[in-house]
Structure formats: C-alpha cells, structure tokens
C-alpha cells in the first residue's frame, strides 16, 4: 500500500484517510542554416520564439523589435554548435488540452546578457574598453525543436525552427500545437544541423475542456524557494517518486536580496548572483539563472509541466501596485535606491520572468496580467490569481502597520483590482454553471482569517487577506450567494502549512453559524503550503519545541483552522477525483544538505459536496488513525516519530538514527 501511494496512476479517493506512509514493513527498498535569408525572411524564425514578444498582447512596446534584430544579425553567421550549450536544461508549462509551452536556453556563455547595464565609474568618454558593460551579439542562435509521444521521437506531433539572440538572453520559448488531450509527450531542442542536443523533457496536456476525465489528476503545490537558505530537495522528491501529473507554483520563485540579508549561502556554496539587491534587467536574469542551477529544480522542470504565478519577491518584498516595502514612488526612495523607480524595477523583473519561465502571453485589458484559468476537463478549474503585482492597494510595508489595520475593512481596498476581481467572480460563476466538479484557486497569500491574539483581535498578517477584509467578503458573497460549492483555496507565502475550513466568519450563515466540530456552514477548504526552503515565520533556527507552543495557540484562537505546522519546509500533493480530493503535506527534515528525505506530516480529505475537511464523528481525519506527525490538530493527536522516507533509496528510516 505504501508503495502504491507514490505511483502516478494510483486513484486518489482510494487513499482517503490513508496512513501517513507508515509502512507495514521497513524495506530497503547538431549550426549553420545552409541559406542566408534576407532580414525580412529571417523575421519569421525570430517570430516563432515567443520571448521576443511582450508579456502582454495589448502592450507590444514591452517586446523586442524583431525587424531590428533581424536587420542587425542577418548578415552574421550563426554561432557554431561547438560554441553553444543548453545551459539550464529544458522546461514546459501553461498546458492546454491541445498545446503546451516549451522552453530552453541555448547560449555561448553561462552568464546573462547585460548590454542594458549603465556604464559607470571612471571609464573614459568614447572608450573602446567597455565590452563588459555593453556586450551584445550580432550572431544569432538557430534552434530546432520537436515534440513526440515517444522518447525515441518516432511519432512527432509538432516541430519547428526558431532563432534566439542576446536580446532575450539567448532563451527559447515556443508553443507546441496540434497535441492530443491528456497525453504525455517528450520534447527536445537541438542546435540546427548538428548533434548538439538538449536533454529530453517530458510534459503533459490537459484533459479536453468539458469532457469526463478518465483518471484522477495529481498536483504538487509549491511556493517560496530561497537559494541561500538551503537546497531545493522538495522539487527533487516528486521527480524521484514520479508521483504527480502537474506542478503548481504559487510564487516567490526567487528572492531579490543580497547574500546575508535573508539567508547566508556561503557555507552551502549557494550565494545568489549577482551578490547585491536586484534592480536591473541583468540582475533579475542573473538571479533566476542562479536559481536554475539547482539540480532538483532543473530536474523538476524537465519532468513536469508547470502552472505558475509570481508573488512579491520576483520583484521585491511586499510589493503592491505603486511600490514595495523598501522602494516607494517618492523622491527619497528614488534617491536612496540609486535612481530606480518602482515601475522600472517591476518592468525589469517581469521581462526577465517572461524570458525565463514557460508561461504564455496573456491577453489583457490593462496593466500587467498573469491571472488566468486552466480547465481540467469537467473535473476542476484551476484559477490562478495575481494578488501582488497587478493592481493591489497599498499593503503593510512595516512602517504603516497601524494605518493598514485602520483601513483593512475599507470597501475600496482590493488585492486584485476591479478588473481582475470582476474576472475572478465571473470565472467562478461560469465554472459552477458548466457543472465543473471542483474549483481550485491558486493564490499567493493566506485567505482565511488568522488571529494571533483573542483579546486584541490581532491578525497574523496584514499583508495577507486579513489586510483586505472587504475584498475577502466580496469573494465569500460570490460563493455563498451563488451556491458555488466544492471550492479549494490554495495559498503560499507564509512558509508554513495550514488546513482550514473555508468560512465567512463576518456574516451569519443560514440556517446557523459555522460549527467547527462538524464543519457545517463552510463553503470549501483552504490548503496553504509551506516553503521549499524559505525559513519558518518563527525564524531559521527555531526548534520543534518552540513551534509547538505557537501552533497550539493558533489552533486555539482560530476555530476554522484545523491544523498547522510552523516547523517543516515542504510541499503538498493534491489528488483530485470526482468523489473527493486528498491533500498530503510533506516536510523536509534537512535542507542544509542535498538529499531525498521527506516526512509525511498530515493527510486531509474533502468529499464531494461536503465543503469541509472530512471528520469521523468529532475528530478530524488527518490520517486513518486520526494522528498527525507534527503540528497542532484541532481534534486529534500529534505523534512525532521522525519516520522518514528516502526518495532516492526508496527506504524508510528514523531521521537522526540513520
């Protein structure tokens, strides 16, 4: 049974109430194109590379001018195959039922393009020694790609040829089309007319829209990967288990800080580059590239298609529409931060993110849009929100906490802005009317109310939905007033694990208020995932014993919060079927070394139509025996065994005794 749990095709509802992976027995267990094209003809090869375009279809000025690039490079020979490498593996993402985005980087160097860097210091006027500042390549890189249903590429479904250049940091992003629904594919890039090939990647399309899904779908949900804080072991564990179909990433893919500001990477050999706070396009390109040298992250991108969204640190800490915690759109901030405006910094961050991530262009009405919806047949919709960058009202930036507390219930405050809010509520209604079984909402921050003091009624985090109460109430009103059920809210950001009933606490619920014992009155559940490597909200060096006190207080103060753990770094696997959804929370006992270890912390179930975490009598169903490995459970037991699964050696052991 314990081995079956790791199989990708194992049905999820048969696992309802399964044990915490406690085994019944411990086991050890090829570049020339052949033709010189005119600049006009060459443009077609550049146009096939999505990264030349703007992240927004309606804001083409944010893209790269293909005619100018073609005119500059068409007389130049391409880079020779022997000069090029696929420096950061391959990736896929934003799958539809008939297409998917494929990504790679084919470059003559590991470093990133920084031709946009301002020349500074004592460099003389008209100096010819500024190559380190203004390097750009007149030579193009020619890349072929193909996608097939078999690893030998005998059954090719789509293929093409594109060019890339230093203008987009030598990245390649294409849309593979004419694919079949809910089908596994293999893809590869190679330098044109050579044997210089990329690794083979694996991806998968979504089930056909509105159609019955033939098997349960499994997701791994991640957030908050901090390079200097530790190794990304959790990304590697799903690869080694091969236990899911798709990856959902809820933000904080990178952190913008200098080494030492939020984690020291010296001892681990993980100093984030460049070793300074990120502001420029080069800074953000280099920072993402550094993160993409983690072997487990590379392997995860290669194995699974990603559906992702940003949080704040892809730009800066606690970002909102007009600023962040340390950079505001005012004169003092502009001077102290080296003459960089909020808008310029955000544009640089978004450009680099678009170049390096396997995401599509998103049609939009205004501003910067990454919010979008994915339809997994008639089984579930995955609604990905942007509660950070798009049009967020001012947040807590540490110097204004009292002010945010006073205005937290102001009707005009919004995490998403009016356009995204309207789209969100409309998408929820349309999903329900179509008869889609479940609605999964991928959002960055904790949705449920979290109080840390009964007497003071003090929220845990004004930077989360608790700082935007009216916006949360509008969301609840949409769900309750339209009888939209089977809702699962997903959240990251907090660096902790949470499982809650989804409850409108600010409004009495007919025919009675929320009953925390039975869960009656809830409209769904929230699963908030821990961090891949970012530290506990109580600090990087906090002990298990120290977190125990706080978790008990949190479940005591918050009746809808059924379980929380503040200690373990980790991730969550969801198994979605027509009868129910299971959530398995995993934790890493050690991120300071590279390993395949994980602890099964707790399992929860939501049954179709019940809109609450499943109970047996008056006890929470955290596993078949009503126990969790760690954290605080409202009605149940915490039994810490340190029983750990090694995903590399496929064996169980007690951590600390190996």
N, C-alpha and C positions, 0 to 999 in steps of 0.2 A: 504493500500500500504506500509506504513512504517513498519508494522509488517511482511509482506511478504519478505521484504528485508533481514531479519535475518534468513529466512528459508534456510536450506542447499540445498534443491532441487529446489529453485526458479531459473528460467532461467536468465542468466546474461545479455543477449543482450536486454531483455525486460526492463532492468534497465538503458539503455543508456540514459544519460542526466537526470537521476533521481535527485530529490532534495536531499539536504544534511540531509535527515532524519528529516526534519521539519514536524511534524505531523499535520494532518488536525484537530486533536483534541488532547488535552493533557489527557492521561489516566494513572490511577494507575494500571496503567495496572497490615597334619597327619604325630622318624626317625630311623628306622632300615631297613636294606635291606633284612634281612632274610637269607642271604648267605654271607659267607666270600669268596670273589673272590681272585684268585691269582693276583699278580701285573700285569701280562700280560692281564688277563681278565678285570681287573679294568681299564686299559688304555682306553678301548672303551667308558666308561662312562665319562672319562675326555675329550676324543676327541670330544664328542658331544657338549662340551662347547667351542664356538669359541674363547673366550677370552684367552685360553691357547696358541693360535697360534699367529704368528707375524702379525702386521698390514699389512705386505707385504708378499704375497705368495712367492716371489722370494728372500726374506730375512728371512729365517726360524730362524736364530740366534737371532732375536729380540723376539722370542716367549719363552714360558716356557717349559722346558723339561718334557713332560708327563710321560715317563718311570721313571724319578727320583721322581716325585711327587707320582706316584703310588707305587713305592718301599718304599717310606717314610711313606705312610699312610695306606697301605693295611691291616696291622695287627691291626690298631687302629680302635676302634668303631667310627661310625659317631657321630656327635653332636646330642644330644637328641632334639626332636622337641620343648620341652618347653624352651630350651636354645637359640632358634633362633627366629629371626624376619625378616620380609621383610622390611628393614629399610628405603628404599627410593622409595617405590611404584614400578610401572612397566612402561615399555616404549616399543615402537615399532618404526621401521624406515627402511629406504632403501627398500621400497616396490618394487617388480617386479610384473608382471602380474600373476605369479604362486607361489610366495613365499614372505616372509617378515621376518625381524629380530625382535626377541622378547628379552627383557632384564629385569632383576631384580637383586636384591642383597639380599642374604639370609645369615645373619651374626649373630654371637653371641655378637656383640657389634656395637654401632653406630660409634665409632672411626674407623679409617682406619688402615690397616696393615702398619707397619713401620719397618719391620725386616731388611730393607736395610739401615737404618739410621746408620751413623758412630757414634760409642761410643766415647764420648769426655769428657773433663773436668778432674776431679781428680779421676775418677773411677780407682781402682787398677787393676793391671795385674791379669789375671785369676780370676777375681771377679765373684762370683755367684749371684750378685745383679744387673744384667744388663737387667732384664726382660723387663723393659720399653723401652729398646733400641732394643732388638733382639727377641722379642716375635714372634713366628710363631706357627701355629697349626699343629700338626700331625694328627688331626682328619679332616675328610672330611665332606662335607655337601651334602646330597643327595636331589635332587630336581626333581620332576616330573612336566611336563608342558603339556598343551593341548590347542588346538585352534578349535573353532567351529563356525558355522554360527548362533547359537542361544545363548542367555545369560544363558540358563539352561544347556548347553553343552550336549544336547541330540543328536546333529548332529556333531560329532567330525570329523574334516578333517585331523588332524595330531596330534601326541602326542609323548612324549619321556621321557627318564630319563637321567639326567646328574649329574655329581659331580662338586663341586667347592671347593676351599680351600683358605687359607690365601695368597697363591702365587699370586692370581689375585684379592685380596681384597674381596674375597667371592662374586664376581659378577658372573652372569649367562647370557650368550648370546647364543641363539640358532636360527637356521634358520627353520622356519615353511614352509614346502613344500607341493606340491600337492594341491595347492589352485586354486580357480577359479578367472578369471579376474574380475576386477572392482566390487568386492564383499566385503561387510562389515563382519568382523569376530570379535569374542570375544575370549580372551585368559586368562589363569590363571596359576600360579605356585602353587605348594604346597610341603611342606616338606614330603619326601617319607613316605608312610604308616602312615599318621597322618591326623588330621583335621586342621593343621596349614596352612592356605591358604593365598595367596597374594590377593590383590584387583583384581577385574576383569578389564582387559583393553579392549579397542576397537581399531581396526585397519582396514585397507582397502588396497586391492591390486590395482595395476594399470590396466587400460584397456589393452586388448590384443594388442600386437605390430602390427601396420599397419592396425588395424581394425577401423571401424567407432565407435565413442564414443556416447553412447545413450543419454547422457545429458551433460550439461556444467559442468566444473570442477572448484572448488573454492579452492584457496590457501590463507593462511595467511602468510605474509612475515615479518620476524622479524630480528633484529640484536641488539647487544650491550646491554646486561643485566649486570648492575653493582649493586652488592648486597648491599654495604653500602650506595649507593646513594638513594635507595628507593625501594618500593615494586614492584613486578612484576605483577601489576594489569592487564597489557595488555595481558599477557598469559591467565589469567582467563576469560577475556571478551569473547574470541572466544569460550571457553568452555561453558560459560553460555548462549551464543547465539546459540551455535552449528551451526555455520554459514559456516563452510568450510569442505573440504574433507581431505586436507593435509597441513602440516606445512613446510615452507621453512625457514631455519635459515641460515643467511649469515655470521655469525662469531661474535667473542667476547662474547662467552657463559660465560666466567669468565674473571676476571681481576687479574693480578698477584701481585698487590700492597699490601703493608701493610696498615692496617686501618689508615686513615688520609692522606695517600699520594694521593689518588684520591677518596675522599669521606669519611666522618666520619659516621660510623654506630652506634655510641654509643647511641644516642637519640632514635634510632629506634629499638635497640636490634638486630642489624644486623652487628656485627663485623665479617669480614671474617676470617675464620680459615684455617691454623694457622695464628696467627696475626704477620706475617712477609712476606717479599717478597718470592715468591715461587721459589725454585730451585730443590729440591729433588723429587723423585717419591712420597714419602709420602706427601710432600707439595701439589703437584698437585692433588693427590687423595683426600686429605682433603678439598682442596679448592672447587673442583667440588661437593663433598658431601655436603658441607655447602650450596652452591647454590641450591642444590636439596632438601633442607628443605623448600624452599619457596612453600607454598601450591598451589599457582596458577600455578607455573611451574610443580609441581608434577601432578596436575590435567590435564594440557595440554598434558604432555607426556602420560598420561593414556588414553586420549580421542582420540588423533590423531597420525597417523604415521608421523614421522619427516624425512625430507631430509635436511641434514645439512652439513656445511663445516666450517672450522676454519678461523679466521682472524689472527691478530697478538697476541692479549692478551691471547690466550690459551697457548702461550709460554711466550712472553714478548713484550713490547711496540716497535712498528716499526721494527719488525723482517724482516730480509732478509736472503739469503742463508747462510751467514757467520757471522751473528751477530744480534744485536738489538741496540736500542738507548743507553742502559746503560750497555751492555755486548758485547764486541768485542773479536775476537780471537787474542788477543795480550797479552803480558806479564803483562802490567799494569792492564788491565781489569781482568785478571785471578787472580792476587794477591788481588785486591780491592774487588772482589766478592767472596772471600772465597775459591778460588781454584776450581771453577766450570767453565768448558769450555762451549762454545756455543753449541757444539754438544751433550755433556752430558745432558745439561739442556733441549735441544729440545727432546732428546730421552726419558727423564723422562716425559715431558709434553705429548708427543704423546702416550706413553704407558698408562698413566692414562686416556687420552681421549678415546683411543681404548677400555679400560676396561669399561668405564662408559657410553659410547654413543651407541645407537642402530644402528651402522654402520657396513657394511660388510668389509671383507678383499678385497682389490682391487689389481688385477694383475697389475704388473708394470715392466718397463724396467730398471729403476734405481732410486735411491733416495727414497723419501717418497711420495707416491701418495695417494691423496684423491680425485683428479679430476675424474669425471665420468659423465655418461649421463643416463637419465631416459626417456623412450619413453612412452608417454601417448596416446596409440593408434595412429591414424593418425592426432590427434588434435594438439598436440605440443610435442616438445622435451624440457626437462629441462636439460641444460648443466651446470654442477656445476664446476667452475674453482677454482684453488688454486693460487691466485696471491700473496701469502705471503711466505709460508714455503718451497715450492718445489725447486725452482731454481731461485729465484728473485735476480736481480742485486742490487747493493747497493742502499739504499734509503736515504731519509733525516733523519738523526739522530740528528738534531738540531745544531750540531757543523759544519756541512758541507753544509749548505743550498746553499751558493754561488756556490760551486763546483757542486752540483746536478743541479742547474739552468744552468750552463755552458754545462753540458753533457746530459741534458734532452732529446735532439733530436738525441743523438748518436745511430747509427744503431744497435750497438751490445747490447744495453740495452734491457732487457726483464723482464717483470713481471712474466713470467711463465716458462722461459727456453725453449730452442729449441724443446725439445721432446713434452712438453705439448702444445706449440704453434702449432706444426705440427698436433697433435691430434685434437686440437680445430678447426683449419681451415678445416681439413678433416671431422670432425663431422658436421660442418655447411654445407658443400657441400653435404654430404650424406643425411642429413636431408632434404635439399631442393630437391634433386633428387628423394627421396622417395615420395615426394608430401605431406609431413607433413605440416599442415597449418601454425603453428606458431613455432618460436624458442625463448624460454625464456633462458636467460643466467644469471645464478646466480654467481655473482662475489662480492668480498668484498668491493671494493672501487669505488668512482665516476669515471665513464668512460668519460663523456662529459667534454669539456674544460670549466673551470670556472675561469674567470678573476675578480680580485678584484680592479684593477686599470687600466683604459683605457690608461693613459699616459705611465705608466711603463710596461704595458702588463704583469702584475704580476699575476701568477696563485694562486688560492685559496690554493692549497695543492700539494707540490711536492712529497708527499708520495702516492698520487693517480696517475691516468693515466697521469696527466699533467707532471709528472716527467719521463714518459716513452713514449714520443710522437711518436717515430718511431714504437714502438710496437702497439700503437693505430692506426697509419696509416696503418700498415700491416693488422690489423683487418678490417679497413674500406675498404681497397683494396680487401680483400677477399669477402666482402659483395657486393660492387658495381660491381666489375669485373665479378662476377659470378651470378649477378642479384638475390641475395638471399634477399628476402623481408620478411615482417611480423616478424621483429626482435624486441624483447623487452629485454632491458638490465636491470637487477636488481642489486642494489647496497646497501650497508650498510655503516658502519664505520664512517660516517660524523656526526651522531647524529642530523640530520636534514632531512626534507622532500623536495624532488625535483621532478619536472616533466619536461622533456625536449624532444624536437625533437632530433633524433639521426642523426647528421650531420657531414660530413667530411669537416671541415672548412679550412683545409690546402690545399685543392685541388679544383679547379673549377669543378662544376658539370654540365655536358652537359644535356640538351641544355641550361642551365642557372644556375646561382648560387642559393643558398638557399634563399627562400623567407619566412621570419619569419611571415608574415601576413597570408599566405595561408598554409605554411609548405611544399610547393613544393620543391623537392630536397632532402628531408630527406629519410633515409633508415630504419627507425624504431623509437622507442621511448625509453627513459630511465625513470624508476621509481626508485628513491633512497629513502629508507625508513629511518625513524627516529630511535631513540634508545628506547628500553624498559624502561631503567632508567638512562642510562649514560647522563651526563649533556650536555646542549646546547654547541655548539662550542664557544658561547659567554660567557659561564660560568653558574654555577648552579643557581646563584641568579639573573640572568638577567631578566628584566621586559619585558612585551609585548611591551611597548612603545620603549624600547631600541632596540629590534629586528626589529621593523618596519623600522627604518632607514636603517639598513643593508640589509634587504630583498629587499627594493626598489632599492638600489644601485646595488645589484647583478642582478636583472632582467633588470636593465638599461644597465649594462655592457655586458651582455651575451644575444644575440638575440635569441639563440636556447633554452634558459631557460625560460619556460613559467610560472612556478610557483615555489615558495619556501617558506618554513616556518622554522624558526630557533628556535621557542619558545617551541613547544609542544613535549613531549616524546610521542611515539606512535608506530603504525604499519600500514601495508597496506594489504587490502584484494583484491585479483585479482579474477575475474570471467572470464574464458576463454571459448569461444564458437566459432563455425565456422564462424559466422558473425562478431564477434568483441570481444574485450577484454575491460573490465571495471576495473578501479583501484579506490578503495575507501580509502582515507587516514583518519586515526583516531588519535586523540590525547587524552592524559590523563591530566585532569585539576589538578590532585593531586596524586603524587606518594609517598608522605610522610605519608599517611595513607593507610591501605588496604581497597580498595573499588572497585566497579564495574563500575565506571563512565567513559564515553568517549564522546568526541566531534567529530562530523563528520566535518572534515576540508575542504575537496575538493574531487570531483569525476571527473575522466577523462575517455575518451573513445578512443579506437583505432579501426577503422573499417578495415575489411579485405581488403588488397590491397592498403590502403591509406598511410601506412608507416609514419604517423604523428599523433599528437594529434588532435582530431576532432575539427573543427571550425564550427560556424554558421556565415556566412558572414566574417566579420573581427574580430569577438570576439571568444575568447577561450570558449570551452564548459567545464566549471568546475562544472556545475550543470544545471538543466533545466532553471534556471533563470540567468545564467551567473555569479553567485556570489560564492565566497569562504568565509569560516568562518574566516580564518586568513591567514596571509602571504601576499606575493606580487604576483599578477596575471598580466601578460603582457598586455592583452587586456580584461578587465573585472573589476568587483568590489569586494572589500573586505568589508563584512558587519559582524561585530563581534556581536553576540547575546548571547554568552555563553550558548546557549541551549545545554543541556547535557542529555545523555541517561544513565539511571541506569540499567545495565545488570542484576543486582540481583533482583531488584524490578520491572523491566520491566515498567518503567515510565520515563517521560520526566520532566525536571525541568531546571530552570536557575541557573547555578552554582554561588554560592555566596549568593543566596536567599533561599536556602533550609532550 
